[in-house]
């Protein structure tokens, strides 16, 4: 394998998600390994919350819900892109229904949920500076 240096690395969200899947091994998502829908939803949204708080200036603490954190999150001083916010809100809405609605007991489309989380995670991590993104090819 030839090694080479890339002076600037521009990665699309689909490329970033595919790279993260590849780096995790077997092409499967780290969250996809959870067989229980409740555990899958809680673990994935906890990770989303951590990323927003740690890297995108979202407020921390229990007094702010995840929808509030999505609204407050900033990248380069600007709100996160609308399309990314919509994807995150869909994940959070599924989480809220699963946790709070007595008659909602499973993710309606589990593979779509896992893929959507992987895309969101990849999009967010692709926005991080190279030193924070842990990109092995950049």
GIKA-V232127 format. One record per pair of residues at least 12 apart in sequence whose C-alpha atoms are under 6 Angstrom apart, sorted by the first residue. I is the first residue (numbers start at 1). GAP is how many residues later the second one is. Records with the same first field share a line. If there is no record, write none. Layout:
I = GAP  GAP
This chain:
9 = 129
13 = 110
16 = 106
17 = 101  102  105
37 = 69
41 = 54
56 = 17  18  19
57 = 16  17
58 = 14  15
